[in-house]
């Protein structure tokens, strides 16, 4: 008998739904893992369900969820809500993650108790870091005890000047989903919010704050990541004052070589290495 899964739903940013799944271990749990997807990602993407399952097999309660403005529902073949995708911002994502963490602390969502570890892949890592800093600044007792950022950018805004100007001129940018073929809009509000409050969105500041609070932090990156270069992982480590641990997986790409959907049997070697590194780190926090 292995872990079981249950679907859940809570209210997120602007009253929109956060849809999630929890993986429950057999027997008593000894911690909680919260998994955040990246840009154009979703809770069922690639390695994320396999990470949650592996965590549950190791005795953790593991939550994976769709950000409320990801555009994704449980119909994973499409972005069913492109209108929500267009209106997404970092603050909305942070509001969602904070709602999940608060619901875990209050018992509205299943909890394996402390420690609570947040894992963020790609831009999910940005959200994890910004949210943790935000909750620390507000002395929120639901703030996580540790975090893992995997293939995460070192900045919340990496647009070129030309892209930024195009967004201001037209009011949006379009990105095509290679998975669904849909052209999805990103509203200029995403950029405007960052320009209006650069301090809140500053990854370097967030990294220093989180590390300064002695929050254990593992940075994982693939040496062959062409989407977010390993230099971003190095920059985050440096911004932490060297207190975060950087683990570079040799030869791994941005998704750590995991296809979408992940295979039901053996995982690619580098995907397994990411999962093993994450769970070993989580165990070290628990110890």
C-alpha positions as CSV (number, residue, x, y, z in Angstrom):
1,X,0.0,0.0,0.0
2,X,1.4,3.4,-1.0
3,X,0.6,7.0,-0.6
4,X,-2.9,8.3,-1.4
5,X,-4.0,11.5,-3.1
6,X,-6.8,13.8,-2.4
7,X,-7.9,16.9,-4.3
8,X,-8.6,20.2,-2.5
9,X,-9.6,23.8,-3.3
10,X,-9.2,27.0,-1.3
11,X,-9.6,30.7,-2.1
12,X,-6.6,32.6,-3.5
13,X,-5.8,36.0,-4.8
14,X,-8.8,38.2,-5.9
15,X,-11.2,35.4,-4.7
16,X,-10.1,33.0,-7.4
17,X,-9.7,29.3,-6.8
18,X,-6.4,27.6,-5.9
19,X,-6.7,23.9,-7.0
20,X,-4.4,21.4,-5.3
21,X,-3.7,17.8,-4.6
22,X,-2.2,16.4,-1.4
23,X,-0.2,13.2,-1.2
24,X,-0.6,11.5,2.1
25,X,1.9,9.0,3.5
26,X,1.1,5.7,5.0
27,X,1.3,6.2,8.7
28,X,2.2,9.3,10.7
29,X,3.9,12.2,8.8
30,X,7.0,14.0,10.0
31,X,6.8,17.2,7.9
32,X,5.1,19.1,5.1
33,X,6.3,19.8,1.6
34,X,4.6,22.5,-0.5
35,X,5.4,22.4,-4.3
36,X,5.2,25.5,-6.6
37,X,5.2,25.3,-10.4
38,X,6.8,27.7,-12.8
39,X,5.8,29.9,-15.7
40,X,3.2,28.2,-17.9
41,X,3.4,25.3,-15.5
42,X,0.8,23.6,-13.4
43,X,0.5,21.2,-10.5
44,X,0.5,18.1,-12.8
45,X,3.5,19.2,-14.8
46,X,6.4,16.9,-15.4
47,X,8.4,16.0,-12.3
48,X,6.1,17.7,-9.7
49,X,3.7,14.8,-9.1
50,X,6.6,12.4,-8.9
51,X,8.3,14.6,-6.4
52,X,5.2,14.8,-4.3
53,X,4.8,11.0,-4.4
54,X,8.4,10.4,-3.5
55,X,8.0,12.8,-0.5
56,X,4.9,11.0,0.7
57,X,6.8,7.7,0.5
58,X,9.4,9.2,2.7
59,X,6.8,10.2,5.3
60,X,6.0,13.8,4.2
61,X,2.6,15.3,3.5
62,X,3.1,16.9,0.1
63,X,0.9,19.5,-1.5
64,X,1.1,20.6,-5.2
65,X,-1.2,23.3,-6.5
66,X,-2.1,25.6,-9.4
67,X,-1.6,29.3,-8.7
68,X,-5.0,30.9,-8.9
69,X,-3.9,33.0,-12.0
70,X,-2.0,30.3,-13.8
71,X,-4.9,29.9,-16.2
72,X,-4.9,26.2,-15.4
73,X,-7.7,24.1,-14.0
74,X,-7.9,20.3,-13.7
75,X,-8.4,20.1,-17.5
76,X,-4.7,19.9,-18.1
77,X,-4.9,19.7,-21.9
78,X,-5.5,23.4,-22.1
79,X,-5.2,26.8,-20.4
80,X,-8.9,27.0,-19.6
81,X,-8.7,30.4,-18.1
82,X,-6.4,32.6,-20.2
83,X,-8.1,35.6,-18.8
84,X,-6.6,34.8,-15.4
85,X,-3.2,34.1,-16.9
86,X,-3.2,37.5,-18.4
87,X,-3.9,39.2,-15.0
88,X,-1.2,37.4,-13.0
89,X,1.4,39.2,-10.9
90,X,4.1,38.2,-8.4
91,X,2.0,39.6,-5.6
92,X,-0.9,37.4,-6.6
93,X,1.3,34.4,-6.6
94,X,2.7,35.3,-3.2
95,X,-0.8,35.8,-1.9
96,X,-1.7,32.3,-3.1
97,X,1.4,30.6,-1.6
98,X,0.7,32.4,1.7
99,X,-2.9,31.2,1.6
100,X,-1.7,27.6,1.2
101,X,0.8,27.9,4.0
102,X,-1.8,29.6,6.3
103,X,-4.3,26.9,5.5
104,X,-1.7,24.2,6.4
105,X,-0.9,26.0,9.7
106,X,-4.6,26.3,10.6
107,X,-5.4,22.7,9.7
108,X,-7.7,23.7,6.8
109,X,-5.3,21.7,4.6
110,X,-3.6,18.5,5.7
111,X,-0.4,19.1,7.7
112,X,2.4,16.8,8.6
113,X,3.5,19.4,11.1
114,X,6.9,21.1,11.1
115,X,9.1,21.5,9.3
116,X,7.3,23.1,6.4
117,X,9.5,23.1,3.3
118,X,8.6,25.0,0.2
119,X,9.9,23.8,-3.2
120,X,9.7,26.1,-6.2
121,X,10.7,25.2,-9.8
122,X,11.8,27.9,-12.1
123,X,9.6,31.0,-11.6
124,X,8.0,29.1,-8.7
125,X,11.4,29.5,-7.0
126,X,11.0,33.3,-7.4
127,X,7.6,33.1,-5.8
128,X,8.8,31.0,-3.0
129,X,11.6,33.4,-2.1
130,X,9.5,36.6,-2.4
131,X,6.8,35.0,-0.3
132,X,9.1,33.8,2.4
133,X,10.7,37.2,2.7
134,X,7.2,38.9,2.8
135,X,6.0,36.5,5.6
136,X,9.2,37.0,7.6
137,X,8.9,40.8,7.4
138,X,5.3,40.5,8.7
139,X,6.2,38.0,11.4
140,X,3.7,35.5,10.0
141,X,3.9,32.3,12.0
142,X,2.9,30.3,8.9
143,X,6.2,31.2,7.2
144,X,8.1,28.1,6.0
145,X,11.0,26.6,7.9
146,X,13.1,25.9,4.7
147,X,13.0,26.2,1.0
148,X,14.3,24.7,-2.2
149,X,14.6,26.7,-5.4
150,X,15.2,24.6,-8.5
151,X,16.3,26.3,-11.8
152,X,15.1,29.6,-10.4
153,X,15.9,33.0,-12.0
154,X,17.8,35.4,-9.8
155,X,15.5,38.3,-10.7
156,X,11.8,38.8,-10.9
157,X,12.0,40.8,-14.1
158,X,14.3,39.7,-16.9
159,X,12.7,41.5,-19.8
160,X,14.8,43.4,-22.4
161,X,14.2,47.1,-22.8
162,X,12.6,46.3,-26.2
163,X,10.2,43.8,-24.6
164,X,9.3,46.3,-21.8
165,X,8.6,49.0,-24.2
166,X,6.5,46.8,-26.4
167,X,4.5,45.8,-23.3
168,X,3.9,49.4,-22.4
169,X,2.9,50.3,-25.9
170,X,0.4,47.5,-26.6
171,X,-0.6,46.9,-23.0
172,X,0.5,43.2,-23.1
173,X,3.0,40.7,-24.4
174,X,2.1,37.4,-26.0
175,X,3.7,34.0,-25.3
176,X,2.9,30.9,-27.2
177,X,2.5,27.7,-25.2
178,X,4.5,24.9,-26.8
179,X,2.3,22.4,-25.0
180,X,-1.2,23.6,-26.0
181,X,-0.4,25.9,-29.0
182,X,-2.4,28.8,-27.3
183,X,-1.1,32.4,-27.5
184,X,-1.4,33.7,-24.0
185,X,-1.2,37.4,-23.0
186,X,0.7,38.9,-20.1
187,X,-0.8,42.2,-19.1
188,X,1.4,45.2,-18.5
189,X,0.2,45.3,-14.9
190,X,2.8,42.5,-14.3
191,X,5.6,44.9,-15.2
192,X,4.0,48.0,-13.8
193,X,3.6,46.5,-10.3
194,X,7.3,45.7,-10.3
195,X,8.4,49.2,-11.4
196,X,6.0,50.7,-8.8
197,X,7.5,48.7,-5.9
198,X,11.0,47.5,-6.9
199,X,12.0,46.8,-3.3
200,X,9.3,44.2,-2.7
201,X,10.2,42.5,-5.9
202,X,14.0,42.6,-5.4
203,X,15.4,39.0,-5.4
204,X,18.8,40.1,-4.0
205,X,17.0,41.7,-1.0
206,X,14.8,38.7,-0.5
207,X,17.7,36.3,-0.6
208,X,19.6,38.3,2.0
209,X,16.5,38.6,4.3
210,X,15.7,34.8,4.1
211,X,19.3,33.8,4.7
212,X,19.7,36.3,7.5
213,X,16.7,34.7,9.2
214,X,18.6,31.4,9.2
215,X,16.0,29.8,6.9
216,X,17.8,26.7,5.4
217,X,17.9,27.1,1.6
218,X,19.0,24.7,-1.1
219,X,19.5,26.0,-4.6
220,X,19.5,23.3,-7.3
221,X,20.4,24.0,-10.9
222,X,21.3,22.0,-14.0
223,X,24.6,22.8,-15.7
224,X,23.0,22.6,-19.1
225,X,20.0,24.8,-18.3
226,X,19.5,27.0,-21.4
227,X,16.4,28.7,-20.0
228,X,17.8,29.9,-16.8
229,X,21.5,29.8,-16.7
230,X,23.4,28.3,-13.8
231,X,24.8,31.8,-13.2
232,X,21.4,32.7,-11.8
233,X,21.8,29.9,-9.2
234,X,25.3,31.3,-8.4
235,X,23.9,34.8,-8.1
236,X,21.3,33.7,-5.6
237,X,23.9,31.9,-3.5
238,X,26.0,35.0,-3.5
239,X,23.0,37.1,-2.5
240,X,22.5,34.8,0.4
241,X,26.0,35.7,1.6
242,X,27.0,32.1,0.9
243,X,24.5,30.7,3.5
244,X,22.4,29.0,0.9
245,X,23.8,25.7,-0.5
246,X,24.1,25.5,-4.3
247,X,23.9,22.0,-5.9
248,X,24.7,21.9,-9.6
249,X,23.5,18.7,-11.3
250,X,25.9,18.0,-14.2
251,X,24.3,17.8,-17.6
252,X,20.8,18.6,-16.4
253,X,18.5,20.9,-18.3
254,X,15.8,23.3,-17.1
255,X,13.3,20.5,-16.3
256,X,16.1,18.3,-15.0
257,X,15.4,16.2,-18.1
258,X,11.9,15.1,-17.0
259,X,9.4,14.9,-19.9
260,X,5.8,16.0,-19.4
261,X,4.0,13.9,-18.4
262,X,6.6,12.1,-16.4
263,X,7.1,8.4,-17.1
264,X,5.2,6.1,-14.8
265,X,8.2,3.9,-14.2
266,X,11.9,4.9,-14.2
267,X,12.7,8.6,-14.2
268,X,15.6,10.1,-16.0
269,X,18.8,10.1,-13.9
270,X,18.9,13.8,-13.4
271,X,15.2,14.0,-12.4
272,X,15.9,11.4,-9.8
273,X,18.9,13.4,-8.6
274,X,16.8,16.5,-8.1
275,X,14.2,14.6,-6.1
276,X,16.8,12.8,-4.0
277,X,18.6,16.1,-3.3
278,X,15.4,17.8,-2.3
279,X,14.3,15.0,0.1
280,X,17.8,14.7,1.6
281,X,17.8,18.4,2.3
282,X,14.3,18.2,3.8
283,X,15.4,15.4,6.0
284,X,18.4,17.4,7.1
285,X,16.1,20.2,8.1
286,X,14.0,17.8,10.1
287,X,17.0,16.5,11.9
